[in-house]
């Protein structure tokens, strides 16, 4: 049983990485590769439904991927610019996928195990259910990231937590929470955004310029150019 559980977790991790590459490509002209996301969602749902691999963690992964896939149509705007969460028109999010993701999230609550997939899925559900960026439960999201950091103390999780802290408690708190992530354009862009909110525009431009230099795809590059030009 332990070996099977380990293999199932390895598959869950592989599907998560596969989805992420489809949702935010690591290089190339396109930011999004929907076919990778669709296949990762299909396989995650199959994993959750198969009698051998059905488990709360599998349903939590299926919830996470499905809820995130609901935003695929708004990842890049009509002008080819990558769209941050706050810029995405929520009316275009896929309500059917959100409902499906919430159903998987409810199923994942059986048992008493709390995994990284549960925590990530809960964050995705809070974004999916919020009417707007301003109405998002940022303090709750920041607290979930605190729990997630205990299991995954990675710079990317710290970055996401810092953004949530900044939304909940203001740009100074967000800036203080930001980790230094070498080679990550979104880390530089987040620092630039917080500095802009604090009125430190010259510093902000330096970080937006660094984000532009680090952009990995054409839609990201256009986003960073837009941030730098403001």
C-alpha positions in Angstrom: 0.0 0.0 0.0 2.8 2.5 0.8 4.5 1.9 -2.6 1.1 2.4 -4.3 0.5 5.6 -2.4 4.0 6.8 -3.4 3.4 6.0 -7.1 0.0 7.8 -7.0 1.5 10.9 -5.5 4.3 10.8 -8.1 1.6 10.7 -10.8 -0.3 13.6 -9.1 2.9 15.7 -9.1 3.5 14.9 -12.8 0.0 15.9 -13.8 0.3 19.1 -11.8 3.6 20.0 -13.6 2.0 19.0 -17.0 -0.9 21.3 -16.3 1.3 24.2 -15.2 3.3 24.0 -18.4 0.1 24.2 -20.4 -1.2 27.1 -18.2 2.0 29.1 -18.1 4.5 27.9 -20.7 8.2 28.1 -19.7 9.2 29.4 -23.2 8.0 30.1 -26.7 5.6 32.4 -28.4 2.4 31.1 -26.7 1.7 31.5 -23.0 -1.0 28.8 -22.9 -1.1 25.3 -24.4 -4.8 24.3 -23.7 -4.3 20.8 -25.0 -1.8 20.1 -22.1 -4.3 21.5 -19.6 -7.2 19.5 -21.0 -5.2 16.3 -21.0 -4.0 16.9 -17.4 -7.5 17.5 -16.2 -8.8 14.4 -18.0 -6.1 12.2 -16.4 -6.5 13.8 -13.0 -10.2 13.1 -13.0 -9.5 9.5 -14.2 -7.1 9.1 -11.3 -9.7 10.3 -8.9 -12.3 7.9 -10.3 -10.2 4.8 -10.7 -10.8 2.3 -7.8 -7.1 1.8 -7.3 -6.1 5.5 -7.1 -9.3 7.0 -5.9 -8.4 9.0 -2.8 -9.1 12.4 -1.3 -5.7 13.7 -2.6 -6.7 12.7 -6.1 -10.0 14.5 -5.9 -8.2 17.5 -4.5 -5.8 17.5 -7.5 -8.8 17.2 -9.9 -10.4 20.1 -8.1 -7.3 22.3 -8.4 -6.7 21.6 -12.1 -10.4 21.9 -13.0 -11.0 25.2 -11.1 -7.8 26.6 -12.6 -8.7 25.4 -16.2 -11.9 27.4 -15.9 -9.8 30.6 -16.4 -8.0 29.4 -19.5 -10.0 31.5 -21.9 -8.9 34.7 -20.1 -5.2 34.0 -19.6 -4.4 36.0 -22.7 -6.3 39.1 -23.8 -7.5 39.7 -27.4 -4.4 41.9 -27.9 -2.1 39.0 -27.1 -1.1 40.4 -23.7 -1.0 38.0 -20.7 -3.7 38.9 -18.2 -3.1 38.8 -14.5 -5.9 37.5 -12.3 -7.3 40.9 -11.5 -7.5 41.8 -15.2 -9.4 38.7 -16.3 -13.1 39.1 -17.2 -14.7 36.7 -14.8 -17.8 36.5 -16.8 -15.8 34.5 -19.3 -14.6 31.9 -16.8 -16.1 28.5 -17.5 -19.0 28.0 -15.0 -19.3 24.3 -15.8 -15.6 23.6 -15.0 -16.0 25.6 -11.8 -19.0 23.5 -10.7 -17.1 20.3 -11.6 -14.1 21.5 -9.6 -16.2 22.3 -6.6 -17.7 18.9 -6.8 -14.3 17.3 -6.7 -13.3 19.6 -3.8 -16.3 18.4 -1.8 -15.4 14.8 -2.5 -11.8 15.5 -1.4 -13.1 16.3 2.1 -13.7 12.7 3.0 -11.1 11.3 5.3 -8.9 13.2 7.7 -5.8 13.8 5.5 -4.9 17.4 4.5 -2.5 17.5 1.6 -0.8 20.2 -0.5 -3.5 19.4 -3.2 -6.3 20.2 -0.7 -4.7 23.5 0.2 -4.0 24.5 -3.4 -7.6 23.5 -4.4 -9.1 25.6 -1.6 -7.2 28.6 -2.8 -8.4 28.0 -6.3 -12.0 27.7 -5.1 -11.8 31.0 -3.3 -10.6 32.7 -6.5 -13.3 31.0 -8.5 -16.1 32.0 -6.2 -15.0 35.6 -5.6 -17.1 38.2 -7.6 -14.0 40.4 -8.1 -10.4 40.8 -7.0 -11.5 43.3 -4.3 -14.1 40.9 -2.9 -11.6 38.0 -2.7 -10.9 36.5 0.7 -7.2 37.5 0.6 -6.6 37.1 4.4 -8.0 33.6 4.2 -5.9 32.8 1.2 -2.8 34.2 2.9 -3.5 31.9 5.9 -3.8 28.9 3.6 -0.5 29.8 2.1 1.0 29.8 5.6 -0.2 26.1 5.9 1.0 25.3 2.5 4.5 26.7 3.3 4.8 24.1 6.0 4.6 21.4 3.4 6.1 23.2 0.4 8.5 26.0 1.5 9.3 26.9 -2.1 10.0 30.5 -3.4 7.0 30.3 -5.7 4.6 29.6 -2.8 6.3 32.4 -0.8 5.7 34.7 -3.8 2.0 33.8 -4.0 1.6 34.3 -0.3 3.3 37.7 -0.5 0.8 38.8 -3.1 -2.1 37.6 -0.9 -0.6 39.4 2.1 -0.2 42.6 0.0 -3.9 42.4 -1.0 -5.0 41.8 2.6 -2.7 44.1 4.5 -1.4 46.6 2.0 1.6 47.0 -0.3 4.2 47.6 2.5 3.3 44.2 4.1 3.3 42.5 0.7 6.7 44.0 -0.1 8.1 42.9 3.2 6.9 39.3 2.6 8.3 39.0 -1.0 11.1 36.5 -1.4 13.9 37.1 -3.8 13.5 34.7 -6.7 16.3 34.7 -9.2 15.0 34.5 -12.8 11.3 34.8 -12.1 9.6 37.7 -14.0 6.5 37.6 -11.8 8.6 38.1 -8.7 10.1 41.2 -10.2 6.7 42.4 -11.4 5.1 41.9 -8.0 7.9 43.9 -6.4 7.4 46.6 -9.0 3.6 46.6 -8.4 4.0 47.0 -4.6 6.5 49.8 -5.1 4.2 51.6 -7.5 1.4 51.4 -4.9 3.8 52.9 -2.4 4.7 55.8 -4.8 8.3 54.6 -5.3 8.0 54.8 -9.1 11.7 54.9 -10.1 12.4 51.8 -8.1 9.3 50.2 -9.5 10.4 50.8 -13.1 13.7 49.1 -12.4 11.9 45.9 -11.3 9.5 46.1 -14.3 12.5 46.4 -16.6 14.0 43.3 -14.9 10.7 41.5 -15.3 10.7 42.4 -19.0 14.2 41.0 -19.5 13.2 37.8 -17.8 9.9 37.3 -19.7 9.7 33.7 -21.1 6.9 34.0 -23.6 5.6 36.7 -26.0 2.4 37.4 -24.0 4.5 37.8 -20.9 6.8 40.1 -22.6 3.9 42.3 -23.8 2.5 42.3 -20.3 5.8 43.5 -18.8 6.2 46.1 -21.5 2.8 47.5 -20.6 3.6 47.6 -16.9 6.9 49.4 -17.7 5.2 52.0 -19.9 2.7 53.1 -17.2 
